[in-house]
Amino acid sequence: MIDEARLAALLAEYQIPSATLGVLRDGEITAVSAGIRNVETREPATPSTVYQCGSMTKTWTALAFMRLSARVRWAWTSRYGPTCRTSGWPTRG
């Protein structure tokens, strides 16, 4: 289901030390790790490797906003950002 060779190739191509990919399908979790979790000790990454999130929350927030925007019309009526103009949603301004 998960192409481990492709994951390793992407890590090498983008010069990323390690990654863990998890997929939930039909109630079953499949997890694969590639690369090294510590560049100094060269310890391999595992599905239980804990990663620091850094600025990842910004990416996920932007993704959530984009997905919501596909369903909702936004009006840039304020210098503070968008105001939702769809019934049933709270509005500002």
Backbone torsions as a table, in degrees:
resi	resn	phi	psi	omega
1	MET	NA	-46.2	178.2
2	ILE	-104.4	127.4	-178.8
3	ASP	-84.4	97.0	-177.4
4	GLU	-63.1	-36.7	179.1
5	ALA	-65.1	-39.4	178.3
6	ARG	-65.7	-40.6	177.3
7	LEU	-61.0	-46.2	178.7
8	ALA	-63.4	-39.2	178.7
9	ALA	-64.9	-40.4	177.8
10	LEU	-65.2	-38.7	177.2
11	LEU	-61.5	-44.3	179.9
12	ALA	-66.2	-43.7	-178.1
13	GLU	-61.1	-41.3	-176.7
14	TYR	-99.7	8.7	177.3
15	GLN	54.3	49.3	177.8
16	ILE	-104.0	128.9	-176.1
17	PRO	-62.1	-41.6	-178.9
18	SER	-161.8	164.1	176.1
19	ALA	-157.9	154.0	172.9
20	THR	-126.1	131.7	-179.0
21	LEU	-117.2	127.6	178.3
22	GLY	-122.3	140.6	179.3
23	VAL	-130.6	130.8	174.9
24	LEU	-107.3	117.4	-179.0
25	ARG	-141.3	126.8	-179.3
26	ASP	53.0	38.0	177.6
27	GLY	78.9	2.8	-179.6
28	GLU	-112.9	132.9	179.9
29	ILE	-98.2	130.2	173.7
30	THR	-118.7	128.0	-179.9
31	ALA	-129.5	138.4	179.7
32	VAL	-135.2	138.8	176.0
33	SER	-122.1	151.6	176.8
34	ALA	-144.5	152.8	177.2
35	GLY	91.5	-166.0	-178.0
36	ILE	-116.3	138.3	-177.7
37	ARG	-85.0	-17.6	179.4
38	ASN	-137.9	114.7	-175.2
39	VAL	-69.1	-21.8	179.4
40	GLU	-82.2	-44.2	-177.7
41	THR	-91.6	-12.2	179.9
42	ARG	63.0	24.8	176.8
43	GLU	-68.1	136.2	-178.8
44	PRO	-73.0	149.9	174.2
45	ALA	-74.5	147.0	176.9
46	THR	-131.5	165.9	176.9
47	PRO	-59.0	-19.6	178.8
48	SER	-95.4	5.2	177.1
49	THR	-62.6	132.5	177.9
50	VAL	-95.7	123.6	179.9
51	TYR	-104.9	146.4	171.7
52	GLN	-75.6	139.8	-175.7
53	CYS	-83.0	-22.3	178.4
54	GLY	51.7	-125.5	-178.6
55	SER	-96.4	18.5	-178.7
56	MET	-62.4	-30.5	-178.6
57	THR	-63.7	-29.4	177.1
58	LYS	-64.8	-41.6	179.4
59	THR	-63.7	-46.3	-179.3
60	TRP	-65.6	-37.7	177.4
61	THR	-64.5	-43.4	178.2
62	ALA	-63.1	-41.1	178.4
63	LEU	-62.9	-44.2	179.0
64	ALA	-62.0	-41.4	178.7
65	PHE	-64.2	-42.4	179.9
66	MET	-63.8	-41.2	179.4
67	ARG	-66.1	-41.0	177.7
68	LEU	-65.8	-39.9	-179.2
69	SER	-62.9	-26.8	178.2
70	ALA	-67.6	-21.6	-177.6
71	ARG	-106.9	-14.6	-171.9
72	VAL	-129.4	142.5	173.9
73	ARG	-86.8	131.0	179.0
74	TRP	-111.6	142.9	176.1
75	ALA	-119.8	124.8	179.4
76	TRP	-83.7	78.8	-174.8
77	THR	-100.7	-0.9	-174.8
78	SER	-136.5	150.5	176.2
79	ARG	-70.5	-8.4	-179.5
80	TYR	-93.7	-1.8	177.5
81	GLY	127.9	-165.9	-172.7
82	PRO	-75.5	152.1	172.8
83	THR	-121.3	128.4	-178.4
84	CYS	-79.0	130.7	-177.7
85	ARG	-113.4	29.5	179.7
86	THR	-104.7	136.0	-178.7
87	SER	-61.0	144.8	179.6
88	GLY	92.9	-10.8	179.6
89	TRP	-108.2	142.9	176.5
90	PRO	-64.0	145.7	-179.6
91	THR	-124.3	160.9	175.3
92	ARG	-120.5	157.7	170.7
93	GLY	80.4	NA	NA
